[in-house]
């Protein structure tokens, strides 16, 4: 690899920092600008790496054909690009398949990404691959892959691998939650919150707190759960999940009239989420029903 190529190749972190996962269209525009600004002297690996992230931004917008076309361009030069970029290609091709409801096509790509990343010493990408394998798995296999990812994140010297710990504590916590192991889930969500505070990202801190509150409700600790969600509402007025959870708590406590505006707000905010609207229409319909005015109001 030439010196001219090595400079951009060291910018994996810069590419990752271009992401705004809440606005994939904005991210797509950033990646297109990045690619357009690459000098002609830059080699295939740097350009291909940026294209893998462009494809991911397209996939998040549900533009699956465009994402696959972008990845086809990368695939045509796989033999000429670095191992790390090959792993990123595998990850993003797999993500597009998974997002378009083809997990069986995604799984072998994620497995290949895991194996290749491990062989190349790319810990952060290996953790990413393991966490995606957990997503397409079920039952105990989900927990197994998340635990593998967490073990690597904890043992790796790579800061980007280490920063996966908060997400993985969260994912393992939800595996316990779904299995009805609420006390175990609470421990993992509390660890996730501790890690999120170490990383200093406010949005992720709020999510970790929300998860703790949701688990407190499952444990029947309703007053604690309500106080926590109310504290989140004071700082996150545009969070539909907080509004939904407040509605559920107040409904459980028999305070239906107080619950209604929270459900109404949750329905309004969450209906703007394209993925949720597609995947959970019944959930949104229930929120609209619970948020409707009482017949005698």
C-alpha positions in Angstrom: 0.0 0.0 0.0 1.3 3.4 -0.9 2.0 6.3 1.4 -0.6 8.3 -0.4 -3.2 5.7 0.5 -2.1 5.2 4.1 -3.1 8.7 5.1 -6.8 8.3 4.3 -6.7 4.7 5.6 -5.8 6.0 9.0 -9.0 8.0 8.9 -11.3 5.2 9.8 -12.2 7.2 12.9 -12.9 10.3 10.9 -15.3 8.3 8.6 -17.1 6.9 11.6 -17.4 10.4 13.1 -19.2 11.6 10.0 -22.2 9.5 11.1 -25.4 10.9 12.3 -27.4 7.8 12.9 -30.6 9.8 13.6 -30.3 11.4 10.1 -29.0 8.9 7.6 -29.8 11.3 4.7 -27.5 13.9 6.2 -24.9 11.1 6.7 -25.3 10.1 3.0 -24.6 13.7 1.9 -21.5 13.8 4.1 -20.1 10.6 2.7 -20.7 11.7 -0.9 -18.8 14.9 -0.2 -16.0 12.9 1.5 -15.7 10.6 -1.6 -15.8 13.6 -4.0 -13.0 15.3 -2.1 -10.7 12.4 -2.2 -7.7 13.2 -4.4 -7.0 11.1 -7.5 -3.8 9.8 -5.8 -5.8 8.0 -3.2 -6.0 4.3 -3.7 -9.0 2.0 -3.9 -9.1 1.1 -0.2 -9.8 4.6 1.0 -12.5 5.2 -1.6 -14.1 1.8 -1.1 -14.2 2.2 2.7 -16.1 5.4 2.4 -18.5 3.7 -0.1 -19.3 1.0 2.5 -20.5 3.7 4.8 -22.4 5.4 2.0 -24.2 2.1 1.4 -25.0 1.8 5.1 -26.6 5.3 5.1 -28.6 4.3 2.0 -29.8 1.1 3.7 -30.9 3.0 6.8 -33.2 5.1 4.5 -34.6 1.8 3.2 -33.0 2.5 -0.2 -31.9 -1.1 -0.5 -31.4 -1.3 -4.3 -29.1 1.8 -4.1 -27.2 0.4 -1.2 -26.6 -2.9 -3.0 -25.5 -1.0 -6.1 -23.0 1.0 -4.1 -21.7 -2.3 -2.5 -21.5 -3.9 -6.0 -19.0 -1.2 -6.9 -16.9 -2.2 -3.8 -17.3 -5.9 -4.5 -15.9 -5.5 -8.0 -12.5 -4.5 -6.5 -12.3 -6.7 -3.4 -9.0 -8.2 -4.5 -7.4 -4.8 -4.5 -8.6 -3.4 -1.2 -7.3 -3.9 2.4 -8.5 -6.6 4.7 -10.2 -4.1 6.9 -12.2 -2.6 4.1 -13.2 -6.2 3.0 -14.6 -6.7 6.5 -16.5 -3.4 6.3 -17.9 -4.5 2.9 -19.1 -7.8 4.4 -20.7 -6.1 7.4 -22.5 -3.5 5.3 -23.7 -6.1 2.7 -25.0 -8.2 5.6 -26.7 -5.2 7.2 -28.6 -4.3 3.9 -29.8 -7.9 3.6 -30.9 -7.9 7.3 -32.7 -4.6 7.1 -34.5 -5.8 4.0 -35.8 -8.9 5.9 -33.3 -11.4 4.5 -31.5 -12.5 7.6 -30.5 -15.9 6.1 -28.5 -14.1 3.5 -27.0 -11.7 6.1 -25.8 -14.4 8.5 -23.0 -15.9 6.4 -21.7 -12.4 5.6 -21.6 -11.5 9.3 -19.8 -14.8 10.1 -17.2 -14.2 7.4 -16.7 -10.6 8.7 -16.2 -12.0 12.3 -13.6 -14.5 11.1 -11.8 -12.2 8.8 -11.7 -9.3 11.4 -10.4 -11.7 14.1 -7.7 -12.9 11.8 -6.7 -9.4 10.8 -6.7 -8.1 14.4 -9.5 -5.6 13.7 -11.1 -5.9 17.1 -13.7 -3.1 16.7 -15.0 -4.6 13.5 -15.0 -8.1 15.0 -17.1 -6.9 17.9 -19.5 -5.2 15.4 -19.8 -8.5 13.4 -20.5 -10.5 16.6 -23.2 -8.1 17.7 -24.8 -8.4 14.2 -24.6 -12.2 14.5 -26.5 -11.9 17.8 -29.2 -9.8 16.0 -29.8 -12.4 13.3 -29.7 -15.3 15.9 -32.3 -16.4 18.3 -32.5 -17.9 21.8 -29.3 -18.9 23.5 -27.3 -18.2 20.3 -28.1 -14.5 20.7 -26.7 -14.4 24.2 -23.6 -16.4 23.1 -22.7 -14.0 20.3 -23.3 -10.9 22.5 -21.1 -12.4 25.2 -18.4 -13.1 22.7 -18.6 -9.5 21.5 -18.5 -8.2 25.1 -15.5 -10.4 26.0 -13.6 -9.0 23.1 -14.6 -5.4 23.8 -13.4 -5.8 27.4 -10.1 -7.4 26.5 -9.2 -5.3 23.4 -6.6 -2.5 23.6 -8.6 -0.7 20.8 -10.6 2.3 22.2 -13.2 1.8 19.5 -13.7 -1.8 20.5 -13.9 -0.9 24.2 -16.6 1.7 23.4 -18.9 -1.2 22.4 -19.3 -2.2 26.0 -22.3 0.0 26.7 -24.3 -1.3 23.7 -23.4 -4.9 24.6 -24.4 -4.6 28.2 -27.7 -3.2 26.9 -28.2 -6.0 24.4 -27.5 -8.7 27.0 -29.8 -7.0 29.4 -32.6 -7.2 26.8 -31.9 -10.9 26.3 -32.4 -11.4 30.1 -35.5 -9.1 30.0 -37.1 -11.1 27.2 -36.4 -14.3 29.2 -38.2 -12.8 32.2 -35.0 -12.5 34.2 -35.7 -8.9 35.2 -33.3 -8.8 38.2 -30.4 -9.9 36.0 -31.5 -7.5 33.3 -31.4 -4.6 35.8 -27.8 -5.4 36.7 -26.8 -5.3 33.0 -28.7 -2.1 32.4 -27.0 -0.5 35.4 -23.6 -1.5 34.0 -24.6 -0.1 30.6 -25.4 3.2 32.3 -22.1 3.3 34.1 -20.3 2.7 30.8 -22.4 5.3 28.9 -21.4 7.8 31.6 -17.8 7.0 31.1 -18.2 7.5 27.3 -20.0 10.8 27.9 -22.7 10.6 25.2 -25.9 12.2 26.5 -28.3 10.4 24.2 -27.0 7.0 25.2 -27.1 7.9 28.9 -30.8 8.7 28.5 -31.4 5.3 26.8 -29.6 3.5 29.5 -31.7 5.3 32.2 -34.9 4.5 30.2 -34.0 0.8 30.2 -33.5 0.8 33.9 -36.9 2.5 34.3 -38.6 -0.1 32.1 -37.1 -2.9 34.1 -38.2 -1.3 37.3 -41.8 -1.4 36.0 -41.4 -5.1 35.1 -40.2 -5.7 38.7 -43.3 -3.9 40.1 -41.2 -1.0 41.4 -43.7 1.5 39.9 -43.0 4.6 42.0 -39.3 4.4 41.3 -39.9 3.8 37.6 -42.3 6.7 37.4 -39.9 9.1 39.1 -37.1 8.1 36.7 -39.2 8.5 33.6 -40.5 11.9 34.8 -36.9 13.0 35.3 -36.1 12.0 31.8 -39.2 13.8 30.4 -37.9 17.0 31.9 -34.8 16.9 29.7 -36.1 14.9 26.6 -39.5 16.3 25.6 -39.1 14.9 22.1 -38.5 11.3 23.1 -41.6 9.2 22.2 -40.3 6.2 24.2 -40.2 8.2 27.4 -43.8 9.4 26.7 -44.9 5.9 26.0 -43.4 4.5 29.1 -45.0 7.3 31.3 -48.3 6.4 29.7 -47.9 2.7 30.6 -46.8 3.5 34.1 -49.8 5.8 34.8 -52.2 3.4 33.2 -50.9 0.6 35.5 -51.3 2.9 38.4 -55.0 3.5 37.4 -54.3 7.2 36.5 -55.9 6.9 33.0 -56.6 10.6 32.5 -53.0 11.5 33.2 -51.8 8.7 30.9 -53.7 9.8 27.9 -51.7 12.9 26.8 -48.5 10.8 27.1 -49.9 8.1 24.9 -51.0 10.8 22.4 -47.6 12.4 22.3 -45.9 9.0 22.0 -48.1 8.1 19.0 -47.2 11.3 17.3 -43.5 11.0 17.9 -43.0 7.3 17.3 -45.1 7.3 14.1 -42.3 9.4 12.5 -39.9 6.4 12.9 -40.0 4.7 9.5 -38.7 1.4 10.9 -41.2 1.3 13.8 -44.1 2.2 11.6 -43.2 -0.7 9.3 -42.3 -3.2 11.9 -44.8 -2.5 14.7 -48.1 -1.0 13.3 -50.1 -2.6 16.1 -48.1 -0.9 18.7 -48.7 2.5 17.1 -52.4 1.8 16.7 -52.6 0.9 20.4 -50.9 4.2 21.4 -53.3 6.2 19.2 -56.3 4.4 20.8 -55.0 5.0 24.3 -54.2 8.6 23.5 -57.7 9.4 22.1 -60.0 11.6 24.2 -62.5 9.8 26.4 -66.0 9.5 24.9 -67.4 11.9 27.4 -64.5 14.4 27.3 
